[in-house]
């Protein structure tokens, strides 16, 4: 159900439920977390940068962290550059490090 709702949200150019969407980045289901980050990325929800950065730094799943790094690059927020550089240097997963180094 959550994945279907995220799929619908991704097809909308304007979405007002960004706080609920950001909340899904901590869902127990890895697919829901990853898709929530991807939808935030697609909608360019700049006010969710802090949430997406937390995901990039702390999510247990490498695919979710990589999606978050990609989203951060697309947001174009210069305040996350140092954090992305740290992830590119220190993350345990090579794919995540690559996404943090070249996020968009």
N, C-alpha and C positions, 0 to 999 in steps of 0.2 A: 504494500500500500504506500509506504513512504517513497519507494523508488518510483512508483507511478506518479505520485504528486510532484516529485522532483523533475520527472520528465516533462510534465505539463508546465511547471514553472520555467523550465529552460526554453520553452517555446514562446514565452511572453516577453515582449520587449521591455515592459515596465512591471515590476513586481514589488508590492508594498510589504510583504511579509518577510523582510530580510532578517529580522531578529529571530524569527522561528527557523528560517533557513540556516542562519549561523548556529543556532542551537543544535541542528542536526549534525554538525561537524564533530559532536561528541557522542553520537549514537553508538550503541553496542555493535551494530552491523557495519562492517568495513565498507561494503558497497554503498551504503547510505552515506557514510562519512565522505567517501571519495566523490560521490555524485554531488553532494552538497557543496563541496569545494569547487567542483567543476561548474556548477550553476552560478555560484557567486562570481567566479571568474568570467563566465559568459555574460553576466549582467553588469560586470564591472562595478560591483558594489564596493566602492572605495571605503565606505565607513566600516567595512568588515575586515580591513587590513590587519588589525590587531588579532582578531580571531584566527584568521588564516595563518598568520605568523606563528601563533601558538601551535596550530596543527602542524606546520612545517617543522617546528622544533621538537614536538613531543609525541606525535601520534605513533602508536606501536607498529603500524603497517607502513612499509616503505612506499607502496603505491599511493597511499593517501598523502604521505609527506612529499612525494615527488609532484603530485597534482597541486599541492599547496605552494610549492616553490614556483611552479609554472604560473600559477595564478598571481603570485606576488610580482613576478616580472611583468605580467600584463597590466597590473594595476598602475605601474609607473610611479610608485611612491618611493622617493629617494630615501625615506627614513628607514627602509628595510635593507638597504644595500649591505651594511655591516653584518646584519644577521644572516643574510644569504651567503656572504663570504665565509662566515663561521660554519654554516651548514656545509658549504662546498668543501671545506677543509676537514670537518670532523664527523660527518654522518657516517655511520657504519656501512651504509649501502651505496654502492657505486652509482646506481641510477639516480638516486636522490642527490648525490654530490654533483653529478652532471647537470641535473635540472637546476640546482642552486647556482651553478656556475654560469649557465646559459638559460635563464628562466623563461624567456619568451620565444 
